[in-house]
């Protein structure tokens, strides 16, 4: 009798963003001058003071197990950050520190979902949300934002999608892949729907520090006690502090949910990396100048990329307000022919750009919008300019 592997595991789609980045890296290793717009991570080094804190931790022997949900001193620092930046009161026993934002989200879904529970996921969405929900035995329910509304979903759309099986809503602001931001007014309307229907909000606020212009970040849990107790707020240090490889994420939630997540994590991974926790403590408590410097540079790139793409033929985009992505509608371009064949899909367009123009972009079918691509501006201005020149050359050839 043949042994059968996990049907759940076999149903998981591999990450297309990681696949594109891997192909681009392979081409670069073979000496090809590839511009990679796929990066979901800052191109800056981790701030020096943070690195030094990690080196000190190693030298001082801070290399043993810590409590499963993280050290008390880091929880205290996160509690203070929640209070000062987000306007949220999460005591240390409401905080769970994990091995990155993805791990935090996995913990959340494992803690709140039972088989068949539905989770509303606004599209465009970060491609891991539906897969994570399915791995936790939940059912993803996709609700599509419209371009005219900045690709954001409305409270009315969420209300319409709610059934007796709805357990939670995922809310990502600023958004990956669009870079758009929910306003306070929009969030208050969504909060009213959540409270009225007694469901949870999984508030993914990973890009909360990377907001440009006069916009500001608002945490949905900050409005009142009713929405606060139904929200699990999720963030981390990867994007804001250029610490993607350090793998530190964290959540604030009710004590009950925090206990469940801590218990799950204790069996899955034990504690987050001890050295990375010391680095994270320095990141939160130390000087914040490097974060501001990165933000200023990202803003320059954002402005340049948006202005360039806006003037290109056959594509359309909206100005992003946060994160480090530009979301581009290529519906018109894919209707054109290239070398005698209709392009047809954004995935094929991305293939052509990589193979013939040595430029890696992310096609967004896995983000719920098959006629769109995502470009990251977490790469140098020189690379951005070179890559956009190549994309423009391609579009003008159609």
WOZI-V827954 format. One record per backbone hydrogen bond with DSSP energy under -0.5 kcal/mol. NH is the residue of the N-H (numbers start at 1). CO is the residue of the C=O. Records with the same first field share a line. If there is no record, write none. Layout:
BEGIN
NH=CO, CO
END
This chain:
BEGIN
10=6
11=7
12=9
19=15
20=16
21=17
22=18
23=19
24=20
25=21
26=22
27=23
28=24
29=25
30=26
31=28
32=27
34=32
35=358
36=34
37=35, 360
47=241
50=47
51=47
52=48
53=49
54=50
55=51
56=52
57=53
58=54
59=55
60=56
61=58
62=57
63=61
70=67
75=71
76=72
77=73
78=74
79=75
80=76
81=77
82=78
83=79
84=80
85=81
86=81, 82
87=82, 83
88=82
90=88
91=89
94=91
95=92
96=251
97=69
98=249
100=98
104=100
105=101
106=102
107=103
108=104
109=105
110=106
111=107
112=108
113=109
116=137
117=114
118=165
119=139
120=168
121=141
122=120, 170
123=143
124=367
125=367
129=126
131=127
132=128
133=129
134=130
135=131
136=132
137=134
138=133
139=117
140=138
141=119
142=140
143=121
145=123, 143
146=152
149=146
150=147
151=146
152=146, 149
158=154
159=155
160=156
161=157
162=158, 159
166=163
167=118
168=118
169=200
170=120
171=169, 202
173=171, 204
174=180
175=180
177=175
179=175
187=183
188=184
189=185
190=186
191=187
192=188
193=189
194=190
195=191
196=192
197=193
198=194, 195
199=194
200=167
201=230
202=169
203=201, 232
204=171, 202
205=203, 234
208=205
210=207
211=209
212=321
215=212
220=218
222=219
223=220
228=224
229=225
230=227
231=228
232=201
233=231, 252
234=203
235=250
237=248
241=237
242=239
243=237, 238
244=238
246=243
247=243, 244
249=98
250=235
251=96
252=233
253=94
258=254
259=255
260=256
261=257
262=258
263=259
264=260
265=261
266=262
267=263, 264
268=264
269=265
270=265
277=273
278=274
279=275
280=276
281=277
282=278
283=279
284=280
285=281
286=282
292=288
293=289
294=290
295=291
296=292
297=293
298=294
299=295
300=296
301=297
302=298
303=299
304=300
305=301
306=302
307=303
308=304
309=305
310=306
311=307, 308
312=309
315=312
316=329
318=327
321=179
322=179
323=207, 210
325=322
326=375
328=326, 373
329=316
330=328, 371
333=314
334=330
335=332
336=333
338=341
341=338
343=336
344=334
345=343
346=370
349=345
350=346
351=347
352=348
353=349
354=350
355=351
356=352
357=352, 353
358=354
359=353
360=35
361=359
362=374
363=361
364=372
367=364
368=365
369=364
372=369
373=328
374=362
375=326
376=37
377=324
384=380
385=381
386=382
387=383
388=384
389=385
390=386
391=387
392=388
393=389
394=390
395=391
396=392
397=393, 394
398=394, 395
END
